[in-house]
């Protein structure tokens, strides 16, 4: 059994806050990578309307994701 004599009740809130902040940072990085991926797919689409449409959907999804992430931090 683990016992930590220095653990305070207020520390738990700080730990949870740090974990939530880390999750938000990871979510922003993933959304930005998804945005870059959509842009790359658009570049290599060679004008094919189906591929351009898929790339646009990736970009729109990434932007919506970023907006949701930033609204969740308010």
MOZIHU-V874012 format. One line per field, one symbol per residue. burial: 1 if it has 24 or more other ideal C-beta (glycine too) atoms within 12 Angstrom, else 0. Layout:
burial->???
This chain:
burial->00000000000000000000000000000010011001001100000000000010011001001100100000
